[in-house]
Amino acid sequence: MTSTAKTIVISGGTDGMGRALAATYLDRGDTVVVIGRDAAKAATLPGAHVIPADLSLVSENRRIVEEINARHPAVDALVLCARYFRSSRFVTAEGVEGVFALEYLSRFILSHGLTAPGVIVNVSGPGVPMGRIHWDDLMLEHGYEGVAAQMQAGRANDLLAVAYAARRATGPTRYVLINPGPVATSFAGEYDPPTAAHVATLKRHGRPVGEGIEPIIARIDAPPAAPLTAFARFDPINLDDSAFDPHAATRLHDLTHHLLASLEK
């Protein structure tokens, strides 16, 4: 390990693109912290510091934050990759809809909880037109649909990034949203037959994982200067789009704080 070695934290780092990123930085001699549920897959990443956790649970994310801040106070990059598709609605033991919990609340807690990482790379779908927040039904209790849950989580991450950057514009952390485009990754999830058929097509025609992680590596190795940026692979996304509305970002930030506070009671 050289004096320029980095410390990289990857949520969802035992599978798919997260695992490929972990392997890349381990090969470089960096310190890699991998957060994931699958101990067997984690064992295939020798040298990684593995934190077993169910990232859909708020309590687990808080435990992770405490552990990482204690053991790795200087984090160069936090990469948020964990996702899990659900065709049927699932509620966690804490009473939170599963996709919202894993793909948004976890990323919110890790983003705000770690001590000033150099860059946060949130691998999501920034600016996707279908994304919307169901303000009156965040837990999607009425008419749940798997793609709608994914799209809500994607828009929630757009707004997470906007609110984070607004509150920490003068701080050291750069926040980057990346849509890696179609990648033949693992697509972990529980799919109904039509969605499974669509996923099979994506796997056949998507980019290899090694290519899929290239824009993520680029942003880790050379973080942008601006507090907030978004990319479709390497192409910048215009943050003036309504997907990044600062008023909606503040609204969701406040709602999230209320939800997290309610889960502590």
TORNUTOR-247785 format. One record per residue: residue number from 1; chain; x, y, z of N, C-alpha, C in turn. Coordinates in steps of 0.001 Angstrom, whole numbers, plus 500000, padded with zeros to 6 digits. Example, Ala and Ser with C-alpha at 12.3 -4.5 7.8 and 13.67 -1.06 7.14 Angstrom:
2
{dose 1 A {513190 494310 507800} {512300 495500 507800} {513200 496700 507800}};
{dose 2 A {512850 497750 507080} {513670 498940 507140} {512900 500030 507870}};
This chain:
265
{dose 1 A {500844 498799 500000} {500000 500000 500000} {500873 501242 500000}};
{dose 2 A {500527 502201 499100} {501323 503412 498987} {500714 504523 499820}};
{dose 3 A {501436 505654 499863} {500958 506783 500641} {499706 507397 500037}};
{dose 4 A {499420 507102 498755} {498237 507649 498096} {497053 506693 498150}};
{dose 5 A {497177 505623 498905} {496091 504649 498974} {494830 505299 499530}};
{dose 6 A {493701 504851 499020} {492408 505390 499415} {491695 504452 500375}};
{dose 7 A {490686 504997 501053} {489742 504188 501812} {488393 504346 501140}};
{dose 8 A {487845 503238 500653} {486602 503227 499889} {485565 502405 500647}};
{dose 9 A {484380 502957 500836} {483268 502251 501470} {482215 501997 500400}};
{dose 10 A {481770 500742 500273} {480810 500374 499228} {479628 499651 499851}};
{dose 11 A {478439 500246 499739} {477232 499534 500171} {476742 498687 499002}};
{dose 12 A {476307 497464 499301} {475977 496539 498226} {477227 496055 497520}};
{dose 13 A {478302 495892 498276} {479591 495589 497681} {479908 494112 497523}};
{dose 14 A {478945 493237 497797} {479215 491804 497665} {478708 491228 496353}};
{dose 15 A {478094 492060 495506} {477475 491543 494289} {477525 492606 493200}};
{dose 16 A {477403 492167 491953} {477240 493071 490833} {478331 494123 490704}};
{dose 17 A {477913 495348 490398} {478880 496422 490191} {479609 496785 491474}};
{dose 18 A {478919 496688 492613} {479583 496967 493879} {480753 496036 494117}};
{dose 19 A {480541 494765 493818} {481623 493792 493991} {482775 494071 493032}};
{dose 20 A {482449 494409 491782} {483488 494707 490802} {484303 495931 491225}};
{dose 21 A {483640 496930 491785} {484364 498102 492296} {485284 497712 493447}};
{dose 22 A {484749 496893 494360} {485559 496460 495494} {486815 495739 495014}};
{dose 23 A {486647 494826 494059} {487789 494067 493543} {488807 494998 492873}};
{dose 24 A {488314 495997 492148} {489211 496946 491466} {490093 497682 492463}};
{dose 25 A {489505 498188 493527} {490286 498981 494484} {491125 498105 495402}};
{dose 26 A {490684 496900 495664} {491544 495973 496403} {492800 495656 495598}};
{dose 27 A {492630 495469 494286} {493788 495185 493425} {494776 496347 493409}};
{dose 28 A {494278 497558 493649} {495161 498723 493685} {495876 498868 495028}};
{dose 29 A {495473 498084 496012} {496076 498189 497328} {495367 499141 498256}};
{dose 30 A {494134 499530 497900} {493380 500443 498747} {492675 499683 499874}};
{dose 31 A {492255 500427 500888} {491431 499876 501949} {489982 499914 501480}};
{dose 32 A {489336 498759 501458} {487968 498663 500945} {487060 498100 502027}};
{dose 33 A {486031 498865 502372} {485024 498433 503330} {483782 498050 502543}};
{dose 34 A {483371 496805 502670} {482237 496273 501920} {481085 496010 502879}};
{dose 35 A {479914 496551 502550} {478720 496328 503366} {477757 495465 502560}};
{dose 36 A {477328 494347 503120} {476402 493464 502412} {475941 492318 503275}};
{dose 37 A {474943 491598 502779} {474341 490518 503555} {474977 489164 503310}};
{dose 38 A {475568 488947 502136} {475979 487612 501715} {477422 487334 502134}};
{dose 39 A {477581 486576 503217} {478920 486280 503738} {479733 485446 502755}};
{dose 40 A {479070 484541 502035} {479783 483688 501087} {480380 484511 499952}};
{dose 41 A {479610 485465 499436} {480139 486321 498376} {481217 487247 498912}};
{dose 42 A {481061 487709 500130} {482073 488566 500729} {483399 487833 500864}};
{dose 43 A {483333 486529 501093} {484559 485742 501260} {485381 485675 499985}};
{dose 44 A {484757 485991 498840} {485492 485985 497570} {486225 487300 497331}};
{dose 45 A {486205 488176 498324} {486924 489456 498236} {487989 489506 499327}};
{dose 46 A {489016 488670 499229} {490042 488646 500279} {490715 489996 500426}};
{dose 47 A {490862 490398 501673} {491481 491675 501969} {490490 492777 502262}};
{dose 48 A {489224 492559 501905} {488216 493577 502187} {487810 493525 503655}};
{dose 49 A {487482 494673 504201} {486883 494735 505535} {485381 494637 505335}};
{dose 50 A {484809 493502 505690} {483403 493232 505423} {482568 493528 506664}};
{dose 51 A {481494 494294 506468} {480533 494563 507537} {479214 493909 507139}};
{dose 52 A {478891 492754 507725} {477611 492114 507400} {476462 492953 507940}};
{dose 53 A {475449 493177 507114} {474342 494020 507556} {473150 493870 506627}};
{dose 54 A {471970 494075 507190} {470746 494196 506415} {470492 495692 506245}};
{dose 55 A {470829 496210 505077} {470768 497645 504846} {469343 498178 504746}};
{dose 56 A {468351 497301 504757} {466972 497780 504749} {466502 498185 506142}};
{dose 57 A {467329 497948 507152} {466971 498299 508525} {467713 499563 508967}};
{dose 58 A {466963 500527 509442} {467548 501778 509918} {468547 501519 511034}};
{dose 59 A {468198 500623 511948} {469095 500321 513071} {470438 499779 512601}};
{dose 60 A {470418 498973 511538} {471660 498425 511004} {472510 499525 510363}};
{dose 61 A {471885 500442 509668} {472634 501532 509055} {473284 502409 510109}};
{dose 62 A {472574 502651 511192} {473162 503454 512268} {474351 502731 512901}};
{dose 63 A {474244 501425 513055} {475369 500639 513588} {476569 500734 512650}};
{dose 64 A {476312 500631 511356} {477388 500703 510365} {478096 502050 510430}};
{dose 65 A {477315 503118 510510} {477899 504455 510580} {478839 504569 511777}};
{dose 66 A {478390 504099 512928} {479234 504165 514128} {480512 503364 513945}};
{dose 67 A {480402 502174 513363} {481584 501326 513185} {482577 501943 512211}};
{dose 68 A {482082 502437 511090} {482987 503012 510098} {483646 504283 510624}};
{dose 69 A {482886 505142 511262} {483473 506379 511792} {484535 506094 512840}};
{dose 70 A {484341 505017 513611} {485320 504663 514629} {486581 504048 514024}};
{dose 71 A {486410 503197 513022} {487544 502449 512468} {488190 503130 511270}};
{dose 72 A {487407 503927 510538} {487915 504565 509321} {487445 506020 509291}};
{dose 73 A {488005 506865 510130} {487523 508250 510224} {487785 509085 508976}};
{dose 74 A {488723 508658 508146} {489026 509401 506916} {488659 508537 505711}};
{dose 75 A {487456 508721 505192} {486967 507955 504050} {487099 508809 502792}};
{dose 76 A {487754 508260 501784} {487918 509003 500535} {486663 508953 499676}};
{dose 77 A {485986 507806 499656} {484801 507679 498814} {483787 506732 499449}};
{dose 78 A {482542 507170 499457} {481410 506321 499820} {480636 506054 498539}};
{dose 79 A {480480 504778 498175} {479774 504405 496955} {478514 503641 497346}};
{dose 80 A {477370 504147 496890} {476074 503596 497277} {475501 502800 496111}};
{dose 81 A {475530 501468 496252} {475112 500589 495157} {473960 499654 495518}};
{dose 82 A {473667 499481 496795} {472730 498432 497201} {471341 498661 496615}};
{dose 83 A {470787 497626 496024} {469428 497668 495488} {468857 496247 495506}};
{dose 84 A {467540 496163 495515} {466871 494860 495466} {465452 495094 494978}};
{dose 85 A {465141 494586 493816} {463821 494797 493216} {462793 493862 493849}};
{dose 86 A {461585 494388 494057} {460500 493569 494610} {459225 493811 493813}};
{dose 87 A {458754 492766 493129} {457486 492881 492413} {456313 492962 493378}};
{dose 88 A {456468 492347 494550} {455421 492390 495576} {455894 493249 496741}};
{dose 89 A {454962 493957 497327} {455298 494866 498417} {455803 494090 499637}};
{dose 90 A {456872 494603 500218} {457484 494011 501405} {457683 495111 502441}};
{dose 91 A {457388 494795 503684} {457571 495747 504776} {458620 495198 505736}};
{dose 92 A {459597 496013 506089} {460663 495569 506990} {460136 495382 508409}};
{dose 93 A {460963 494791 509257} {460594 494596 510662} {460372 495922 511379}};
{dose 94 A {460891 497013 510805} {460701 498338 511398} {459466 499057 510841}};
{dose 95 A {458760 498389 509917} {457528 498951 509387} {457697 499875 508196}};
{dose 96 A {458806 499733 507454} {459090 500595 506310} {459020 499764 505026}};
{dose 97 A {458418 500338 503988} {458389 499651 502691} {459816 499344 502245}};
{dose 98 A {460026 498100 501771} {461369 497590 501597} {462257 498317 500611}};
{dose 99 A {461726 498691 499439} {462554 499382 498451} {462925 500771 498946}};
{dose 100 A {461975 501485 499522} {462240 502805 500081} {463293 502711 501180}};
{dose 101 A {463201 501673 501999} {464147 501492 503103} {465558 501230 502593}};
{dose 102 A {465692 500292 501661} {467018 499884 501193} {467641 500905 500259}};
{dose 103 A {466853 501399 499320} {467430 502191 498240} {467387 503697 498487}};
{dose 104 A {466676 504105 499534} {466699 505531 499887} {467130 505774 501331}};
{dose 105 A {466414 505225 502301} {466745 505530 503701} {468177 505129 504040}};
{dose 106 A {468609 503963 503578} {469991 503539 503834} {470975 504553 503268}};
{dose 107 A {470729 505012 502054} {471638 505959 501415} {471608 507314 502125}};
{dose 108 A {470444 507691 502623} {470324 508933 503393} {471167 508843 504669}};
{dose 109 A {471009 507758 505410} {471713 507616 506694} {473224 507530 506481}};
{dose 110 A {473650 506741 505509} {475084 506618 505254} {475662 507941 504755}};
{dose 111 A {474943 508613 503867} {475435 509891 503336} {475642 510908 504449}};
{dose 112 A {474619 511080 505279} {474695 512092 506331} {475485 511623 507553}};
{dose 113 A {475642 510296 507689} {476253 509777 508909} {477761 509685 508895}};
{dose 114 A {478366 509385 507745} {479821 509251 507708} {480489 510613 507873}};
{dose 115 A {481656 510581 508466} {482383 511817 508753} {483080 512343 507503}};
{dose 116 A {482412 513254 506812} {483003 514027 505703} {483808 513192 504710}};
{dose 117 A {483171 512208 504024} {483902 511508 502964} {484281 512480 501852}};
{dose 118 A {485367 512183 501139} {485794 513077 500074} {484764 513198 498970}};
{dose 119 A {484176 512054 498587} {483141 512052 497558} {482125 510970 497899}};
{dose 120 A {480863 511265 497634} {479803 510270 497721} {479306 510025 496307}};
{dose 121 A {479386 508786 495859} {478900 508425 494531} {477654 507574 494712}};
{dose 122 A {476519 508152 494362} {475226 507498 494519} {474833 506928 493162}};
{dose 123 A {474891 505595 493038} {474619 504927 491764} {473120 504681 491678}};
{dose 124 A {472443 505521 490915} {470988 505461 490855} {470549 505770 489429}};
{dose 125 A {469480 506505 489273} {469012 506865 487936} {468669 508329 487877}};
{dose 126 A {469636 509216 488043} {469327 510643 488161} {468563 511194 486964}};
{dose 127 A {467512 511973 487302} {466771 512686 486276} {465799 511876 485451}};
{dose 128 A {465584 510597 485777} {464671 509766 484977} {463262 510359 485042}};
{dose 129 A {462630 510635 483891} {461328 511313 483899} {460231 510571 484658}};
{dose 130 A {460293 509243 484693} {459249 508471 485366} {459298 508596 486884}};
{dose 131 A {460408 509051 487412} {460556 509091 488858} {459654 510133 489495}};
{dose 132 A {458977 509746 490564} {458189 510726 491309} {458016 510263 492750}};
{dose 133 A {457862 511239 493635} {457621 510958 495042} {456118 510880 495274}};
{dose 134 A {455669 509822 495913} {454266 509663 496267} {454067 510315 497643}};
{dose 135 A {453946 511636 497630} {453966 512403 498867} {452910 511951 499872}};
{dose 136 A {451764 511531 499411} {450685 511112 500311} {450708 509627 500630}};
{dose 137 A {451700 508915 500061} {451758 507468 500266} {453197 506990 500056}};
{dose 138 A {454122 507518 500866} {455540 507175 500704} {455791 505679 500822}};
{dose 139 A {454992 504997 501634} {455195 503563 501834} {454455 502720 500801}};
{dose 140 A {453834 503384 499839} {453161 502707 498717} {452195 501621 499184}};
{dose 141 A {451383 501991 500151} {450401 501046 500681} {449239 500811 499725}};
{dose 142 A {449012 501755 498807} {447863 501679 497919} {448325 501478 496483}};
{dose 143 A {448083 500302 495946} {448433 500022 494561} {449917 499888 494314}};
{dose 144 A {450610 499171 495185} {452063 498963 495017} {452377 498353 493653}};
{dose 145 A {453443 498827 493064} {453970 498264 491815} {455493 498385 491861}};
{dose 146 A {456184 497312 491516} {457630 497260 491705} {458394 498355 490989}};
{dose 147 A {458045 498621 489733} {458758 499655 488984} {458501 501035 489609}};
{dose 148 A {457257 501273 490058} {456946 502558 490710} {457775 502738 491972}};
{dose 149 A {457987 501644 492720} {458819 501717 493924} {460255 502078 493566}};
{dose 150 A {460764 501467 492496} {462121 501788 492047} {462230 503237 491593}};
{dose 151 A {461218 503693 490841} {461254 505066 490337} {461165 506084 491473}};
{dose 152 A {460364 505771 492504} {460300 506667 493654} {461651 506723 494366}};
{dose 153 A {462293 505573 494536} {463604 505561 495189} {464622 506361 494381}};
{dose 154 A {464546 506240 493050} {465468 506999 492215} {465288 508498 492381}};
{dose 155 A {464017 508968 492350} {463775 510396 492517} {464157 510842 493930}};
{dose 156 A {463910 509992 494913} {464283 510335 496286} {465787 510550 496396}};
{dose 157 A {466572 509780 495662} {468022 509964 495697} {468447 511239 494984}};
{dose 158 A {467729 511622 493918} {467994 512926 493305} {467843 514029 494353}};
{dose 159 A {466737 513966 495103} {466439 515007 496080} {467352 514919 497295}};
{dose 160 A {467752 513712 497673} {468740 513540 498741} {470014 514302 498391}};
{dose 161 A {470482 514128 497165} {471725 514769 496747} {471600 516290 496758}};
{dose 162 A {470449 516786 496294} {470240 518244 496261} {470257 518818 497678}};
{dose 163 A {469517 518170 498584} {469456 518670 499965} {470808 518557 500651}};
{dose 164 A {471511 517453 500412} {472839 517272 501020} {473780 518386 500572}};
{dose 165 A {473844 518612 499263} {474774 519613 498736} {474412 521020 499214}};
{dose 166 A {473115 521302 499333} {472694 522632 499786} {473134 522893 501217}};
{dose 167 A {473082 521852 502043} {473432 522014 503459} {474931 521971 503696}};
{dose 168 A {475695 521404 502750} {477126 521206 502980} {477964 521774 501840}};
{dose 169 A {477470 522812 501212} {478144 523356 500033} {479570 523797 500321}};
{dose 170 A {479828 524244 501545} {481177 524711 501888} {482039 523611 502512}};
{dose 171 A {481489 522419 502638} {482237 521316 503229} {483109 520606 502211}};
{dose 172 A {483839 519581 502649} {484788 518918 501755} {484170 517861 500843}};
{dose 173 A {482925 517452 501105} {482344 516319 500375} {481711 516762 499057}};
{dose 174 A {482064 516057 497992} {481404 516232 496693} {480339 515133 496562}};
{dose 175 A {479147 515498 496106} {478080 514499 495942} {477843 514294 494447}};
{dose 176 A {477924 513030 494023} {477813 512691 492605} {476716 511638 492417}};
{dose 177 A {475769 511948 491542} {474754 510979 491128} {475175 510398 489779}};
{dose 178 A {475117 509078 489652} {475523 508449 488391} {474472 507434 487948}};
{dose 179 A {474049 507580 486696} {473269 506543 486026} {474238 505801 485117}};
{dose 180 A {474591 504556 485449} {475592 503838 484649} {475044 503304 483337}};
{dose 181 A {473717 503491 483103} {473112 502963 481893} {472888 501463 482003}};
{dose 182 A {472447 500817 480910} {472177 499376 480946} {473465 498573 481179}};
{dose 183 A {473492 497844 482267} {474660 497030 482617} {474182 495622 482942}};
{dose 184 A {474888 494622 482460} {474524 493222 482702} {475006 492797 484081}};
{dose 185 A {474429 493420 485091} {474798 493137 486471} {473882 492045 487029}};
{dose 186 A {473889 491840 488333} {473165 490701 488901} {471659 490917 488958}};
{dose 187 A {471196 492183 489039} {469758 492480 489128} {469105 491687 490261}};
{dose 188 A {469682 491783 491451} {469131 491045 492584} {467686 491462 492835}};
{dose 189 A {466831 490476 493108} {465450 490832 493393} {464509 489648 493312}};
{dose 190 A {463246 489958 493505} {462164 488983 493404} {461196 489510 492360}};
{dose 191 A {461156 488837 491196} {460477 489367 490025} {459247 488539 489646}};
{dose 192 A {458210 489237 489202} {457099 488528 488576} {457529 488161 487148}};
{dose 193 A {456817 487234 486470} {457282 486751 485153} {457524 487834 484110}};
{dose 194 A {456634 488827 483927} {456916 489842 482906} {458181 490648 483207}};
{dose 195 A {458368 490999 484475} {459553 491782 484833} {460811 490931 484709}};
{dose 196 A {460708 489653 485056} {461864 488755 484918} {462291 488644 483458}};
{dose 197 A {461314 488631 482546} {461641 488553 481122} {462371 489824 480675}};
{dose 198 A {461930 490961 481178} {462587 492229 480837} {464018 492250 481373}};
{dose 199 A {464202 491765 482589} {465540 491721 483190} {466459 490807 482385}};
{dose 200 A {465922 489664 481913} {466723 488746 481102} {467221 489437 479837}};
{dose 201 A {466381 490294 479252} {466785 491053 478070} {467899 492034 478411}};
{dose 202 A {467753 492714 479535} {468787 493654 479966} {470119 492942 480182}};
{dose 203 A {470074 491774 480751} {471313 491026 480989} {471975 490633 479674}};
{dose 204 A {471159 490321 478663} {471724 489916 477366} {472354 491093 476642}};
{dose 205 A {471749 492265 476781} {472169 493392 475957} {472911 494492 476727}};
{dose 206 A {472979 494379 478033} {473662 495405 478813} {475178 495337 478672}};
{dose 207 A {475823 496426 479054} {477283 496445 479039} {477837 495465 480061}};
{dose 208 A {479005 494900 479815} {479659 494086 480841} {479894 494919 482100}};
{dose 209 A {479906 494266 483235} {480071 494972 484503} {481365 495794 484514}};
{dose 210 A {482420 495249 483938} {483690 495976 483899} {483575 497319 483210}};
{dose 211 A {482762 497405 482165} {482518 498684 481499} {481545 499533 482303}};
{dose 212 A {480592 498871 482940} {479579 499592 483698} {480150 500412 484839}};
{dose 213 A {481237 499940 485425} {481798 500654 486576} {482776 501758 486184}};
{dose 214 A {483108 501870 484898} {484105 502857 484481} {483734 504290 484864}};
{dose 215 A {482484 504742 484630} {482179 506123 485040} {482191 506332 486544}};
{dose 216 A {481942 505276 487310} {482000 505380 488769} {483452 505541 489218}};
{dose 217 A {484329 504725 488644} {485757 504828 488960} {486281 506221 488624}};
{dose 218 A {485844 506754 487497} {486322 508079 487079} {485979 509142 488111}};
{dose 219 A {484777 509049 488693} {484344 510067 489662} {484988 509843 491025}};
{dose 220 A {485313 508600 491367} {486038 508340 492613} {487467 508867 492507}};
{dose 221 A {488101 508579 491384} {489504 508951 491217} {489692 510446 490999}};
{dose 222 A {488693 511098 490421} {488793 512547 490170} {487438 513185 490452}};
{dose 223 A {487114 513410 491727} {485806 513989 492070} {485629 515362 491424}};
{dose 224 A {484418 515678 490973} {484163 517004 490396} {484377 518102 491439}};
{dose 225 A {484577 519310 490967} {484806 520432 491882} {483519 520928 492518}};
{dose 226 A {482391 520805 491811} {481119 521333 492308} {480589 520467 493445}};
{dose 227 A {479838 521054 494380} {479269 520272 495485} {478338 519159 495016}};
{dose 228 A {477627 519384 493902} {476686 518393 493372} {476829 518307 491861}};
{dose 229 A {476948 517072 491370} {476941 516820 489934} {476155 515543 489681}};
{dose 230 A {475686 515402 488437} {474968 514191 488044} {475410 513808 486633}};
{dose 231 A {475476 512501 486383} {475976 512005 485099} {475143 510837 484597}};
{dose 232 A {474941 510820 483281} {474481 509623 482591} {475745 509023 481972}};
{dose 233 A {476276 508022 482617} {477634 507541 482359} {478618 508700 482478}};
{dose 234 A {479235 509151 481390} {480217 510233 481491} {479626 511601 481153}};
{dose 235 A {478375 511627 480700} {477769 512874 480240} {477086 513604 481392}};
{dose 236 A {477419 514883 481611} {476769 515641 482685} {475274 515805 482441}};
{dose 237 A {474509 515785 483531} {473066 516005 483499} {472798 517414 484027}};
{dose 238 A {471906 518128 483357} {471565 519490 483741} {470773 519485 485046}};
{dose 239 A {471299 520120 486067} {470644 520120 487372} {469493 521125 487462}};
{dose 240 A {469248 521861 486382} {468092 522747 486354} {466797 521987 486081}};
{dose 241 A {466896 520717 485794} {465719 519884 485548} {464847 519806 486802}};
{dose 242 A {463534 519635 486610} {462597 519575 487742} {462873 518390 488669}};
{dose 243 A {463596 517380 488189} {463947 516235 489042} {464764 516663 490244}};
{dose 244 A {465427 517821 490146} {466322 518288 491209} {465764 519538 491898}};
{dose 245 A {464454 519618 491986} {463779 520775 492563} {464182 520976 494025}};
{dose 246 A {464768 522114 494371} {465241 522324 495754} {464120 522358 496782}};
{dose 247 A {462931 522818 496397} {461814 522842 497348} {461366 521415 497681}};
{dose 248 A {461287 520564 496654} {460947 519162 496886} {462036 518478 497707}};
{dose 249 A {463295 518865 497461} {464409 518283 498219} {464293 518608 499703}};
{dose 250 A {463973 519867 500005} {463797 520264 501405} {462613 519537 502030}};
{dose 251 A {461533 519422 501283} {460348 518729 501793} {460666 517274 502133}};
{dose 252 A {461356 516583 501226} {461681 515183 501484} {462681 515053 502627}};
{dose 253 A {463649 515961 502683} {464626 515934 503777} {463923 516027 505128}};
{dose 254 A {462973 516948 505233} {462248 517127 506492} {461371 515911 506807}};
{dose 255 A {460688 515382 505792} {459866 514186 506003} {460725 513003 506452}};
{dose 256 A {461904 512893 505872} {462799 511784 506227} {463245 511899 507680}};
{dose 257 A {463567 513094 508117} {463949 513286 509517} {462808 512908 510455}};
{dose 258 A {461590 513277 510101} {460435 512919 510928} {460242 511399 510960}};
{dose 259 A {460408 510763 509805} {460252 509307 509752} {461318 508622 510599}};
{dose 260 A {462556 509039 510466} {463641 508421 511235} {463437 508642 512739}};
{dose 261 A {462966 509836 513111} {462705 510116 514516} {461588 509222 515046}};
{dose 262 A {460574 508965 514221} {459476 508112 514656} {459910 506671 514865}};
{dose 263 A {460927 506248 514103} {461416 504873 514222} {462258 504682 515474}};
{dose 264 A {462706 505777 516077} {463493 505690 517310} {462602 505510 518530}};
{dose 265 A {461304 505783 518400} {460408 505744 519559} {460028 504311 519899}};
